[in-house]
Amino acid sequence: MSTALSVAGQERYGIALSNYAGTDGAMLNPARSAGQWPWLDVRLMGVDAHAWNSLIAWTGRERSLLGELRGGSGYGSVVLRSAMASGTHKAIVEAGFSGPGVSVALGRTTIGAGIRSRLHVSAAGISPSMGNFIFHGLSYAPQHGARYSDEGMRAVGAAWTELGVNIGQVLKAEGFGVLSAGANLRYLQAHAGAAIGITDLEYTVVDTALAMVHSATLDYGFAMPAANAGNGFGADLGLTYTRTIDEADGYMPHRSSGGCSPAAYRYRVGLSLLDLGGMRFRSAQAGRLEAGMLQIDDYTDMPLSDASDADSLIASSTRWTRSQGMTIGLPTALSAQFDYRISGPAFVAFAMTQNVSGRSSLRMRRANSMVVAPRIETKHFEAAMPLVFHEYDLSHPTLGLMLRFEGLVIGSDHVLPFINRRDMHAADVYARLRWMIHRSPFCRGKRSARRNHAAGSTESLPCATPND
């Protein structure tokens, strides 16, 4: 048995690629639960925190983050970063709380259920000029008098609680290959949401008081916080193929017929589609604006305390359509994983997650990322050091560290800010409090005493010599 506190980052690569990932593995690929290495995995609780952006960085600190947590302030300053190779800025903030969850292997089928609350805010398509105005304010003189044209900007965020179930199934075990499939299905209870998607925007900030919008097309919506602001459904789908070291004919996980020990493998390949679906906010204020020339004579003193103020501000818009209710999509992404056994307990994993939400949709955006994650894992101890490339930026990787003692998991996909004073543009931390039972009752030499075990029957029998 093992006991594991849960704080998690966006993908939690350090633990998600482990064979002892439990519910975290199923979040990255639901097929991973099929033939899971622990017979029973129970998540007791968890909290998540992750932030990354390409616009600003905290520099000149006198202390590391650990020093900040011990007390005092290391001061420093916030500086503007250069735009990425794509030419635009992006940002992601995630937080959450994971409640109880369980996953149990029933032969070739694994079932699980759990509850967690999530907060996800994303911004994308922010041009360097808009980034300068966000950082310096509209009073930024070097950009005054120039006409700018931006497209595809959006900022979307939501908070919700989800109740989910997982099923993983070994579809085929033949020769040296095991093919598995899985799905997560979730009911979503929405608590708050807000979104703005700017299709196109042409504007000029003339001076320290006057700004002009030449044309704009945008969709917007917001729902005030409530216990039941809306609802929806979500799903994940996944496949894995495992190339085993020994023949897998008739492999039955956690059964006496050769499955009391996890099937050792040379490599495993996985493909998954994450966070399909969305939420409908019934009472949200939403609409679409198509504006012509709009002059703001004093942008430093714009009264926007209520809807009537907004009505007055954009009275010259050519078309303004308001509606009741809005839909915000989940941060959908396509993920691919590859795990290779180097020797014994030494593995190295590769993974890539690609956002698939459109530029103009009101769908939360998942950060693109890829990772190389070497690890040493045993039943009772594990260490991994994921090297993560956010938005495929090879020049600014983040180095993580994950440690697992039995089921106690503590880690980060960006550990360096905790121990050094270098520029900081991202933060990530995770842990898990779980309880695992590694061997099933069949593999611990137990079976029901009340059942009549007839000679010559085909029932599954416990191991004659249970695993240590």
C-alpha positions as CSV (number, residue, x, y, z in Angstrom):
1,M,0.0,0.0,0.0
2,S,1.1,3.6,-0.4
3,T,-0.1,7.0,0.6
4,A,0.2,9.9,-1.7
5,L,-1.1,16.1,-1.6
6,S,-2.2,17.2,-5.1
7,V,-0.9,20.6,-6.7
8,A,-0.8,20.3,-10.5
9,G,0.4,22.3,-13.5
10,Q,-1.0,22.3,-17.0
11,E,0.0,18.8,-18.1
12,R,2.0,17.7,-15.0
13,Y,4.4,16.0,-17.3
14,G,6.6,14.8,-14.5
15,I,4.0,12.5,-13.1
16,A,1.6,12.2,-16.0
17,L,4.0,10.0,-18.1
18,S,4.7,7.7,-15.1
19,N,3.4,4.1,-14.9
20,Y,2.3,5.1,-11.4
21,A,0.5,8.2,-12.5
22,G,-3.0,7.0,-11.5
23,T,-5.7,9.5,-12.4
24,D,-3.0,11.9,-13.7
25,G,-2.1,9.5,-16.5
26,A,-5.8,9.2,-17.5
27,M,-6.0,13.0,-17.8
28,L,-3.3,13.0,-20.4
29,N,-4.5,9.9,-22.1
30,P,-7.6,8.0,-20.8
31,A,-6.4,4.7,-22.4
32,R,-3.5,4.7,-19.9
33,S,-5.8,3.4,-17.2
34,A,-6.2,0.1,-19.0
35,G,-3.9,-2.4,-17.3
36,Q,-2.8,0.3,-14.9
37,W,0.2,-0.8,-12.7
38,P,-1.5,-0.2,-9.3
39,W,-4.6,-2.4,-9.0
40,L,-6.4,0.3,-7.0
41,D,-5.6,4.0,-7.1
42,V,-7.4,6.4,-4.7
43,R,-6.9,10.2,-5.0
44,L,-7.7,11.8,-1.7
45,M,-7.3,15.5,-2.6
46,G,-5.4,17.9,-4.8
47,V,-4.8,21.5,-5.8
48,D,-3.4,22.9,-9.1
49,A,-1.4,26.0,-10.0
50,H,0.2,26.9,-13.3
51,A,1.1,30.2,-15.1
52,W,3.0,31.1,-18.2
53,N,3.2,34.1,-20.4
54,S,5.4,35.5,-23.2
55,L,4.7,39.2,-22.5
56,I,6.4,40.1,-19.2
57,A,9.1,38.7,-16.8
58,W,10.0,39.3,-13.2
59,T,13.7,40.2,-13.1
60,G,16.3,41.5,-10.6
61,R,15.1,39.5,-7.6
62,E,17.3,39.3,-4.6
63,R,15.8,36.0,-3.5
64,S,14.5,32.8,-5.0
65,L,10.8,31.9,-4.7
66,L,11.7,29.7,-1.7
67,G,13.3,32.8,-0.1
68,E,10.2,34.8,-0.8
69,L,8.1,32.2,0.9
70,R,10.3,32.2,4.0
71,G,9.5,35.9,4.4
72,G,10.5,39.3,3.1
73,S,10.5,40.6,-0.4
74,G,13.3,40.2,-2.9
75,Y,11.9,43.3,-4.8
76,G,13.0,43.2,-8.5
77,S,11.1,44.7,-11.4
78,V,8.7,43.6,-14.1
79,V,10.1,43.9,-17.7
80,L,8.7,43.5,-21.2
81,R,9.7,40.4,-23.1
82,S,10.2,40.2,-26.9
83,A,7.4,38.7,-28.9
84,M,7.7,35.0,-29.8
85,A,8.7,33.7,-33.2
86,S,5.0,33.6,-34.1
87,G,5.0,37.4,-33.7
88,T,2.3,37.5,-31.0
89,H,2.1,37.2,-27.3
90,K,0.2,34.5,-25.4
91,A,-0.6,33.7,-21.7
92,I,-2.1,30.8,-19.7
93,V,-3.2,30.8,-16.0
94,E,-4.6,27.6,-14.5
95,A,-5.7,26.7,-10.9
96,G,-7.8,24.0,-9.4
97,F,-8.8,21.7,-6.6
98,S,-9.1,17.9,-7.1
99,G,-11.4,16.1,-4.8
100,P,-11.7,12.3,-4.2
101,G,-11.2,10.0,-7.1
102,V,-10.7,6.3,-7.6
103,S,-9.5,3.9,-10.4
104,V,-9.6,0.1,-10.1
105,A,-8.5,-2.5,-12.6
106,L,-11.0,-5.3,-13.2
107,G,-9.0,-7.5,-15.5
108,R,-8.8,-6.0,-19.0
109,T,-11.3,-3.3,-18.0
110,T,-10.5,-0.4,-15.7
111,I,-13.1,2.0,-14.3
112,G,-12.7,5.2,-12.4
113,A,-14.5,8.3,-11.2
114,G,-13.6,11.6,-9.6
115,I,-14.5,15.2,-9.0
116,R,-12.3,18.3,-9.5
117,S,-12.8,22.1,-9.8
118,R,-10.8,24.1,-12.5
119,L,-10.0,27.7,-13.4
120,H,-8.6,28.3,-16.8
121,V,-7.8,31.7,-18.3
122,S,-6.0,32.1,-21.7
123,A,-5.0,35.0,-23.9
124,A,-3.6,34.8,-27.5
125,G,-3.0,36.8,-30.6
126,I,-1.7,39.9,-28.8
127,S,0.5,41.8,-31.2
128,P,3.8,43.5,-30.1
129,S,2.2,46.9,-30.4
130,M,-0.8,45.9,-28.3
131,G,1.6,44.3,-25.9
132,N,3.4,47.7,-25.5
133,F,0.1,49.4,-24.8
134,I,-0.8,46.8,-22.2
135,F,2.5,47.1,-20.5
136,H,3.2,50.8,-20.7
137,G,-0.4,52.1,-21.0
138,L,-2.0,54.1,-23.8
139,S,0.2,57.0,-22.9
140,Y,3.2,55.2,-24.5
141,A,4.5,58.0,-26.6
142,P,6.6,56.0,-29.2
143,Q,3.5,54.5,-30.6
144,H,1.3,57.7,-30.7
145,G,0.0,58.7,-34.1
146,A,0.6,55.4,-35.8
147,R,-2.3,53.4,-37.2
148,Y,-2.3,49.7,-36.1
149,S,-4.3,46.8,-37.4
150,D,-4.7,43.6,-35.2
151,E,-6.4,40.3,-35.9
152,G,-7.4,37.2,-34.0
153,M,-6.9,38.5,-30.4
154,R,-8.9,36.7,-27.7
155,A,-9.0,36.3,-24.0
156,V,-11.2,33.6,-22.5
157,G,-11.6,32.3,-19.0
158,A,-14.0,30.2,-17.0
159,A,-14.3,28.4,-13.6
160,W,-16.2,25.1,-13.2
161,T,-16.5,21.9,-11.4
162,E,-16.5,18.6,-13.2
163,L,-17.7,15.1,-12.2
164,G,-16.1,12.5,-14.4
165,V,-15.9,8.8,-15.1
166,N,-13.1,6.9,-16.9
167,I,-13.1,3.6,-18.6
168,G,-10.0,1.9,-20.1
169,Q,-10.1,-1.3,-22.0
170,V,-7.4,-3.7,-23.3
171,L,-8.7,-4.3,-26.8
172,K,-6.1,-6.8,-27.9
173,A,-3.2,-8.7,-26.3
174,E,-1.4,-10.8,-28.9
175,G,2.2,-11.6,-29.7
176,F,4.3,-8.8,-28.3
177,G,1.7,-6.1,-28.5
178,V,-1.1,-4.7,-26.3
179,L,-3.6,-2.3,-27.8
180,S,-5.8,-0.3,-25.4
181,A,-8.5,2.4,-25.7
182,G,-10.1,4.7,-23.1
183,A,-12.5,7.6,-22.6
184,N,-13.2,10.1,-19.9
185,L,-16.8,11.5,-19.8
186,R,-17.5,14.5,-17.6
187,Y,-20.5,16.6,-16.5
188,L,-19.5,20.3,-16.1
189,Q,-21.1,22.7,-13.6
190,A,-20.1,26.2,-14.5
191,H,-19.5,28.9,-11.9
192,A,-18.2,31.9,-14.0
193,G,-17.1,32.8,-17.4
194,A,-15.9,35.7,-19.6
195,A,-14.7,36.0,-23.1
196,I,-13.7,38.5,-25.8
197,G,-12.7,37.6,-29.3
198,I,-11.5,40.4,-31.6
199,T,-11.7,39.4,-35.2
200,D,-10.1,42.6,-36.4
201,L,-9.3,46.0,-34.9
202,E,-7.9,49.1,-36.5
203,Y,-7.0,51.9,-34.2
204,T,-4.8,55.0,-33.5
205,V,-3.8,56.4,-30.2
206,V,-3.3,60.0,-31.2
207,D,-1.8,61.4,-28.0
208,T,-2.1,61.2,-24.2
209,A,-5.9,61.8,-24.3
210,L,-7.3,61.0,-27.8
211,A,-7.8,57.6,-29.2
212,M,-9.6,56.6,-32.4
213,V,-11.0,53.2,-33.4
214,H,-11.3,53.1,-37.2
215,S,-13.1,49.7,-37.3
216,A,-13.6,46.7,-35.1
217,T,-15.4,43.4,-35.1
218,L,-15.6,41.5,-31.9
219,D,-17.7,39.0,-29.9
220,Y,-17.9,39.2,-26.1
221,G,-19.7,37.7,-23.2
222,F,-19.6,37.5,-19.4
223,A,-21.4,35.5,-16.7
224,M,-21.2,36.7,-13.1
225,P,-20.0,34.2,-10.4
226,A,-22.7,31.8,-9.2
227,A,-22.9,28.2,-7.9
228,N,-24.8,27.3,-11.0
229,A,-24.0,29.8,-13.8
230,G,-24.4,27.1,-16.5
231,N,-23.5,23.5,-17.4
232,G,-22.1,21.4,-20.1
233,F,-20.3,18.2,-21.0
234,G,-16.7,17.2,-21.7
235,A,-14.8,14.2,-22.9
236,D,-11.3,12.8,-23.6
237,L,-10.5,10.0,-26.0
238,G,-7.3,8.0,-26.2
239,L,-5.4,5.0,-27.7
240,T,-2.2,3.3,-26.6
241,Y,0.0,0.6,-28.1
242,T,2.5,-1.2,-25.9
243,R,5.4,-3.3,-27.3
244,T,5.9,-5.8,-24.5
245,I,9.2,-7.6,-23.7
246,D,7.5,-11.0,-23.2
247,E,4.6,-12.4,-25.2
248,A,1.3,-10.9,-24.2
249,D,-1.0,-13.6,-25.5
250,G,-4.0,-13.8,-23.1
251,Y,-2.6,-11.1,-20.9
252,M,-5.0,-10.4,-18.0
253,P,-3.9,-7.5,-15.7
254,H,-3.9,-8.2,-12.0
255,R,-5.0,-11.8,-12.5
256,S,-3.2,-15.0,-11.6
257,S,-2.8,-16.0,-15.3
258,G,0.5,-14.2,-15.8
259,G,-0.8,-10.8,-14.9
260,C,0.2,-10.4,-11.2
261,S,3.2,-8.4,-12.3
262,P,2.8,-5.5,-14.7
263,A,3.6,-6.3,-18.2
264,A,7.2,-5.1,-18.8
265,Y,7.5,-3.2,-22.1
266,R,10.1,-1.9,-24.5
267,Y,8.1,1.1,-25.6
268,R,4.6,2.5,-25.4
269,V,2.9,4.9,-27.9
270,G,-0.2,7.0,-27.2
271,L,-2.5,9.4,-28.9
272,S,-5.3,11.3,-27.3
273,L,-7.8,14.1,-27.9
274,L,-8.3,16.2,-24.7
275,D,-11.1,18.5,-23.4
276,L,-13.7,18.1,-26.0
277,G,-16.9,20.0,-25.2
278,G,-17.9,23.2,-23.5
279,M,-20.3,25.0,-21.2
280,R,-23.4,27.0,-21.8
281,F,-23.9,30.0,-19.6
282,R,-27.6,30.7,-19.6
283,S,-27.8,34.1,-18.0
284,A,-24.6,35.6,-19.5
285,Q,-24.6,39.0,-21.1
286,A,-23.2,38.6,-24.6
287,G,-23.1,40.1,-28.0
288,R,-21.3,41.0,-31.2
289,L,-20.1,44.5,-32.2
290,E,-19.2,45.7,-35.6
291,A,-18.0,49.3,-35.2
292,G,-17.1,52.1,-37.6
293,M,-15.3,55.2,-36.6
294,L,-15.3,55.7,-32.9
295,Q,-13.5,58.7,-31.2
296,I,-12.6,58.6,-27.5
297,D,-11.7,62.1,-26.5
298,D,-10.3,61.3,-23.0
299,Y,-9.5,57.6,-22.7
300,T,-7.9,58.3,-19.2
301,D,-11.3,59.1,-17.8
302,M,-13.8,56.7,-19.4
303,P,-16.8,55.9,-17.2
304,L,-17.6,52.2,-17.6
305,S,-19.4,51.4,-14.4
306,D,-22.5,49.9,-16.0
307,A,-24.1,48.9,-19.3
308,S,-25.5,52.4,-20.0
309,D,-21.9,53.8,-20.0
310,A,-20.9,51.2,-22.5
311,D,-24.0,52.1,-24.6
312,S,-22.9,55.8,-24.7
313,L,-19.3,55.0,-25.5
314,I,-20.1,52.9,-28.6
315,A,-23.2,54.8,-29.7
316,S,-21.5,55.4,-33.1
317,S,-21.0,51.7,-33.8
318,T,-22.6,50.5,-37.1
319,R,-24.0,47.3,-35.7
320,W,-24.4,46.0,-32.2
321,T,-26.2,42.7,-31.5
322,R,-26.8,41.7,-27.9
323,S,-27.9,38.2,-26.8
324,Q,-28.7,36.3,-23.7
325,G,-26.4,33.4,-22.9
326,M,-23.0,32.3,-24.3
327,T,-21.0,29.2,-24.8
328,I,-17.3,28.8,-23.8
329,G,-15.4,25.8,-25.1
330,L,-13.0,23.7,-23.2
331,P,-9.2,24.0,-24.0
332,T,-9.2,21.2,-26.6
333,A,-5.9,19.8,-27.7
334,L,-4.3,16.8,-29.5
335,S,-1.6,15.0,-27.5
336,A,0.9,12.3,-28.6
337,Q,3.1,10.4,-26.1
338,F,6.1,8.0,-26.5
339,D,7.7,6.2,-23.5
340,Y,10.8,4.1,-23.9
341,R,12.4,1.7,-21.4
342,I,16.2,2.3,-21.4
343,S,17.1,-0.4,-19.0
344,G,15.4,-1.8,-15.8
345,P,13.8,1.1,-13.9
346,A,15.2,3.8,-16.3
347,F,12.8,5.3,-18.8
348,V,12.6,8.3,-21.1
349,A,9.4,9.8,-22.3
350,F,8.6,12.2,-25.1
351,A,5.2,14.0,-25.5
352,M,3.6,16.8,-27.5
353,T,0.4,18.7,-26.9
354,Q,-1.1,20.8,-29.7
355,N,-3.9,23.3,-29.2
356,V,-6.7,22.8,-31.7
357,S,-9.1,25.7,-30.9
358,G,-9.7,28.3,-33.7
359,R,-8.3,31.8,-33.6
360,S,-11.7,33.4,-33.6
361,S,-13.7,31.0,-31.4
362,L,-14.7,31.7,-27.8
363,R,-12.8,28.6,-26.7
364,M,-10.2,28.5,-24.0
365,R,-6.8,27.9,-25.3
366,R,-4.4,25.2,-24.2
367,A,-0.7,26.0,-24.4
368,N,1.3,24.1,-27.1
369,S,4.1,22.2,-25.5
370,M,6.5,19.4,-25.9
371,V,8.7,17.6,-23.4
372,V,11.6,15.2,-22.9
373,A,11.3,13.5,-19.5
374,P,13.9,11.0,-18.3
375,R,12.9,9.2,-15.1
376,I,13.8,6.4,-12.7
377,E,10.8,4.6,-11.3
378,T,10.1,1.7,-8.9
379,K,7.0,0.8,-7.0
380,H,8.2,2.8,-3.9
381,F,10.3,5.6,-5.4
382,E,10.4,7.7,-8.6
383,A,12.3,10.7,-9.9
384,A,11.7,12.5,-13.2
385,M,13.3,15.7,-14.7
386,P,11.0,16.9,-17.6
387,L,12.4,19.5,-20.0
388,V,9.4,21.4,-21.3
389,F,9.3,23.6,-24.4
390,H,6.2,25.9,-24.1
391,E,4.8,27.0,-27.5
392,Y,7.7,25.0,-29.0
393,D,10.1,27.8,-28.0
394,L,13.5,25.9,-28.1
395,S,15.3,29.0,-26.7
396,H,13.4,29.2,-23.5
397,P,12.8,25.7,-22.0
398,T,11.7,25.1,-18.5
399,L,13.3,22.3,-16.3
400,G,11.1,20.4,-13.9
401,L,11.6,17.9,-11.1
402,M,9.2,15.3,-9.8
403,L,9.7,13.1,-6.8
404,R,7.4,10.3,-5.7
405,F,7.8,8.4,-2.4
406,E,5.3,5.6,-2.4
407,G,2.3,7.6,-3.4
408,L,3.4,11.0,-2.1
409,V,4.1,13.1,-5.2
410,I,5.8,16.5,-5.2
411,G,7.0,18.3,-8.3
412,S,7.1,21.1,-10.8
413,D,7.4,21.4,-14.5
414,H,9.4,24.6,-13.9
415,V,11.5,24.2,-10.7
416,L,14.3,26.7,-11.3
417,P,12.5,29.9,-10.0
418,F,12.2,28.2,-6.6
419,I,16.0,27.9,-6.3
420,N,17.6,30.7,-8.4
421,R,17.0,34.4,-9.1
422,R,16.9,34.4,-12.9
423,D,14.2,36.1,-14.9
424,M,10.8,34.5,-14.2
425,H,8.0,34.3,-16.8
426,A,6.3,31.1,-15.6
427,A,5.5,29.2,-12.4
428,D,4.3,25.7,-11.9
429,V,3.9,23.4,-8.9
430,Y,2.1,20.1,-8.3
431,A,1.8,17.3,-5.7
432,R,-0.7,14.5,-5.1
433,L,-2.1,12.9,-2.0
434,R,-3.1,9.3,-3.1
435,W,-3.5,5.8,-1.7
436,M,-2.5,2.9,-3.9
437,I,-2.8,-0.9,-3.5
438,H,-0.5,-2.5,-6.0
439,R,-1.7,-6.1,-5.9
440,S,-5.2,-7.3,-6.4
441,P,-6.9,-9.8,-4.0
442,F,-6.1,-12.6,-6.6
443,C,-2.5,-11.8,-6.5
444,R,-2.4,-11.7,-2.7
445,G,-3.6,-15.3,-2.4
446,K,-7.2,-14.4,-1.5
447,R,-10.6,-15.5,-2.8
448,S,-14.0,-15.6,-1.4
449,A,-14.6,-18.4,1.2
450,R,-18.3,-18.3,0.6
451,R,-18.1,-19.3,-3.0
452,N,-18.1,-22.9,-4.1
453,H,-14.9,-23.4,-6.1
454,A,-15.6,-26.5,-8.2
455,A,-12.8,-28.6,-9.5
456,G,-12.1,-28.3,-13.2
457,S,-13.8,-24.8,-13.4
458,T,-12.4,-22.0,-15.5
459,E,-12.6,-19.4,-12.7
460,S,-9.7,-17.0,-12.1
461,L,-7.6,-18.4,-9.2
462,P,-5.2,-16.5,-7.0
463,C,-1.4,-16.9,-7.5
464,A,0.0,-20.0,-5.9
465,T,3.1,-17.9,-5.0
466,P,1.9,-14.3,-4.6
467,N,4.3,-11.5,-5.6
468,D,6.4,-10.0,-2.9
